[in-house]
Amino acid sequence: MVRKSPKRPTDGELEILTVLWDGGPATVREVHEILSERTPTQYTTVLKLLQIMTEKGLVERDERARAHIYSARASAEETQSKLLEDLAARAFGGSVSKMVQRALSSRPATPEELEEIEDLLDQMRGKPERGGSE
């Protein structure tokens, strides 16, 4: 069976992916240590999740070393984009506008976030950036 794209990650899988995105490829022990700093987590739970994630196509496992090294198959940006596309389709009838409006009305955006959003909209419209904060 050929998969077109990896399956959607669960919350626990997203936590592991975040560790791999932030720190790069890692062993089960390294992922476990980082996750355990945040929330008590069993080593066997992390191992099992990484095995499932390998089957789902979310991570790759390098078996050349004694301790297997896991790495994310897709970047954070690619995964976030797929999750947003899925959310827009399932919860907002495919409307990006409705999704963005709901996101902005669910919690107040900071002035900095609003400026970033305005700059992004200007870029999408082909206008030069205003802030010049880089």
Sequence and secondary structure as in RCSB ss.txt:
>XXXX:A:sequence
MVRKSPKRPTDGELEILTVLWDGGPATVREVHEILSERTPTQYTTVLKLLQIMTEKGLVERDERARAHIYSARAS
AEETQSKLLEDLAARAFGGSVSKMVQRALSSRPATPEELEEIEDLLDQMRGKPERGGSE
>XXXX:A:secstr
   SS     HHHHHHHHHHHHH SB HHHHHHHHHHHS   HHHHHHHHHHHHHHTSEEEE SSSS EEEESS 
HHHHHHHHHHHHHHHHSTT HHHHHHHHHHHS   HHHHHHHHHHHHHHHT   S    
